[in-house]
């Protein structure tokens, strides 16, 4: 839906009567994609882009947004502990965790109250059980999110991280807020502990492994140049995707950018075309999970015929999970679904312009 909306927007510019309708369709599709990302977060299968964050800076940047979210009848206090180490997390997902916890706290304080966010450094000398979590020994940067609300009844405290579980009335929430928090933190390598009692509020504590910053090394900087405004290109691409809408969108999008695109519904159909045509291709774009012949098997067969062909895998699963599950080699680029026309065109151009052995990953 997102892709075909992009194709329509190429013909219907702002001012066109259909423009606002198409934008509404695209926005609704993005909302659906975000819902899927929340489910993937709980199952820890989403794609993350971790970077080093200083907690005090990250929380300070969020403070204005949090104050608007929780409302005027709730006081926000942010306290920073001493010697709290940096953490390596996906910045957007980290912000989502804090926002979800703040909104959860706001809903628990209908008559107003205080939301306190504290950071602390904690070293566990041995494996320790805290709440329902068994946390290995190590140094952690801990974030406590504490409210003065109604608290969580003991009979449901073990269920609060379950997807779609909610104590709110029908239509007031998706039941994915806390499950998303749990999934993101666990995928990041951290732990979530809840401490609550009826009438005494609730405290959610997030334990994230502390990340040491080498002071004599310059801070990490983004080395990848922004995608070129010119996304046109040339070359022959073999596009293999068993989902017709995804394949049709990808083919049309890339042809509009100047590429010659051969579409195949399966790995078998792609190999048949290669055998009968006998021509070379510059790029193989393939889904990873397909009936009968999966992506990695197809890649091996294609590279037996054309060893230097570049490969771009597309999938709704995370890159790490796919490499573990199906044994993708390192000389394969990756693009996560869902993707827009611009993301597809930019990634294809980068893959074709990259040196052999380079690997590009986009979310």
DAKAMO-V338523 format. One record per backbone hydrogen bond with DSSP energy under -0.5 kcal/mol. NH is the residue of the N-H (numbers start at 1). CO is the residue of the C=O. If there is no record, write none. Layout:
NH | CO
NH | CO
//
This chain:
5 | 1
6 | 2
7 | 3
8 | 4
9 | 5
10 | 6
10 | 7
11 | 8
12 | 8
13 | 11
16 | 13
19 | 16
20 | 16
22 | 18
23 | 19
24 | 20
25 | 21
26 | 22
27 | 23
28 | 24
29 | 25
30 | 26
31 | 27
32 | 28
33 | 29
34 | 30
35 | 31
36 | 32
37 | 33
38 | 34
39 | 35
40 | 36
41 | 37
42 | 38
43 | 39
44 | 40
44 | 41
45 | 40
46 | 40
48 | 46
51 | 89
53 | 87
55 | 53
58 | 54
59 | 55
60 | 56
61 | 57
62 | 58
63 | 59
63 | 60
64 | 60
66 | 62
67 | 63
68 | 64
69 | 65
70 | 66
71 | 67
74 | 71
75 | 113
77 | 75
77 | 115
79 | 117
84 | 81
85 | 83
86 | 211
87 | 53
88 | 209
89 | 51
89 | 87
91 | 49
91 | 89
94 | 90
95 | 91
96 | 92
97 | 93
98 | 94
99 | 95
100 | 96
101 | 97
102 | 98
103 | 99
104 | 100
105 | 101
106 | 102
107 | 103
108 | 104
108 | 105
109 | 105
109 | 106
112 | 109
113 | 73
115 | 75
116 | 114
116 | 146
117 | 77
118 | 116
118 | 144
119 | 79
120 | 142
122 | 140
124 | 122
124 | 138
125 | 123
128 | 135
130 | 128
130 | 133
133 | 130
135 | 128
135 | 133
138 | 124
140 | 122
140 | 138
141 | 208
142 | 120
142 | 140
143 | 206
144 | 118
144 | 142
145 | 143
145 | 204
146 | 116
146 | 144
147 | 202
148 | 114
150 | 108
156 | 153
157 | 153
159 | 156
160 | 156
160 | 157
162 | 159
164 | 175
165 | 162
165 | 175
166 | 164
172 | 169
180 | 176
181 | 177
182 | 178
183 | 179
184 | 180
185 | 181
186 | 182
187 | 183
188 | 184
189 | 186
190 | 185
191 | 207
193 | 205
195 | 203
197 | 201
199 | 150
200 | 197
201 | 149
202 | 147
203 | 195
204 | 145
205 | 193
205 | 203
206 | 143
206 | 204
207 | 191
207 | 205
208 | 141
208 | 206
210 | 139
211 | 86
212 | 210
214 | 212
215 | 213
217 | 214
223 | 221
231 | 229
233 | 257
237 | 235
237 | 260
238 | 283
239 | 237
239 | 262
240 | 238
240 | 285
241 | 239
241 | 264
244 | 242
247 | 243
248 | 244
249 | 245
250 | 246
251 | 247
252 | 248
253 | 249
254 | 250
255 | 251
256 | 252
257 | 253
258 | 255
259 | 254
260 | 235
261 | 259
262 | 237
263 | 261
264 | 239
270 | 266
271 | 267
272 | 268
273 | 269
274 | 270
275 | 271
276 | 272
277 | 273
278 | 274
282 | 236
283 | 236
284 | 310
285 | 238
285 | 283
286 | 284
286 | 312
287 | 240
288 | 314
290 | 288
293 | 291
294 | 292
295 | 288
298 | 294
299 | 295
300 | 296
301 | 297
302 | 298
303 | 299
304 | 300
305 | 301
305 | 302
306 | 302
309 | 306
310 | 282
312 | 284
313 | 333
314 | 286
315 | 335
322 | 318
323 | 319
324 | 320
325 | 321
326 | 322
327 | 323
332 | 330
333 | 311
334 | 360
335 | 313
336 | 362
337 | 315
344 | 340
345 | 341
346 | 342
347 | 343
348 | 344
349 | 345
350 | 346
351 | 347
352 | 348
353 | 349
354 | 350
358 | 355
362 | 334
//
